Amino acid sequence: MDSESDINHLQVLETAAFTSYRSQAEMLSQVRKKAGKELSLQVTAAMQTIAMAGGEFSVSLMPLETGNANGLEQIEFRVAAHLGLPLRPLTKVASGGSCHASVWQFR
């Protein structure tokens, strides 16, 4: 093989790998959307039982400009501790200790 055919072969392999990645990443995105909705509903319901009446939990899927090894979006958990408060990133709302405690509470 000469270097030009090596380059062409590598380009074909790269295109095939990207196509496969994109297909798998899109399937992962669909699973994440479905699971995110279900998790949001379940955690929001649980919040109503732990002195957070009116609170809301949401899984936010933020698209990435280009995908990465983790898929096509970044996942962020958002929470409004009580009715009327805006949804904010969980990492901004709770301290490290209370984030950890919250995760254990919902298990």
Secondary structure, DSSP 8 states (H G I E B T S, - for coil): --HHHHHHHHHHHHHHHHHHHHHHHHHHHHHHHHHHHHHHHHHHHHHTTTT-TT-EEEEEEEEEEEEETTEEEEEEEEEESSTT---EEHHHHS-HHHHHHHHHHH-
